[in-house]
Amino acid sequence: MKAELDQEGKKLLVIRNRMNRKRPEFHRQEWFRYIRLGTEWRKPRGKHSKLREKKGYRHAYVESGYRGPAKVRNLHPSGFKEVYVTTIIDLEKINPKTQAARISSSLGMRKRKLIQERARAIGIRILNEVK
């Protein structure tokens, strides 16, 4: 199944996916020095911070220029808008042409199988399907 996008949307999705491959990994300042800090991005706030001052020899800094096109932002790489599903009733609210389901990880296998069967019957794509 493929998402129904207009020509501009398809073009922008290709551009965004290409940008994602080029986009650098953004790490927290001195993530390599202290393991306890982790690698998750945090804005540098120090008075003498070289990263805050954007010195050329420092790693990448999160900026708006790295964002993808606004029209296809928050879409799955396949072009579908993700909808979080916890019950079978949630499937009825989904538009199969533009939206896809992501089943909650807290559900057990029995309910997950029921939701998957119902989604197949309706024609809804499931992004994290279990075989």
Residue pairs with C-beta under 8 A, 6 or more apart in sequence:
1 96
1 123
1 125
2 78
2 79
3 75
3 78
3 79
3 80
3 97
3 98
3 100
4 97
4 98
5 13
5 79
8 71
9 71
9 72
9 79
10 79
12 68
12 69
12 71
12 72
13 72
13 75
13 77
13 79
15 68
15 69
16 68
16 69
16 72
16 73
17 77
19 66
19 68
20 68
23 66
24 59
24 60
25 39
25 60
26 41
26 59
26 60
26 61
26 62
27 39
27 41
27 59
28 37
28 38
28 39
28 40
28 41
28 42
29 42
29 44
29 46
29 49
29 51
30 37
31 37
31 38
31 39
41 62
43 52
43 62
44 51
44 52
45 52
46 52
50 57
50 58
51 58
51 59
51 61
54 61
60 66
67 73
72 79
74 81
75 81
75 82
76 82
76 100
76 127
78 100
78 125
78 127
80 98
80 99
80 100
80 125
80 127
81 98
81 99
81 100
82 99
82 100
82 101
82 102
82 127
83 90
83 93
83 94
83 99
83 100
83 101
83 102
84 90
84 102
84 104
85 91
85 94
85 101
85 102
85 103
85 104
85 115
86 103
86 104
86 106
86 107
87 115
88 114
88 115
88 118
90 101
91 101
91 115
91 118
91 119
91 122
91 124
94 100
94 101
94 122
94 124
96 122
96 123
96 124
96 125
99 124
100 124
100 125
100 126
100 127
101 115
101 119
101 124
101 125
101 126
101 127
102 126
102 127
102 128
103 112
103 115
103 116
103 126
103 128
103 129
105 128
107 115
109 130
112 130
113 130
115 126
116 126
116 129
116 130
119 125
119 126
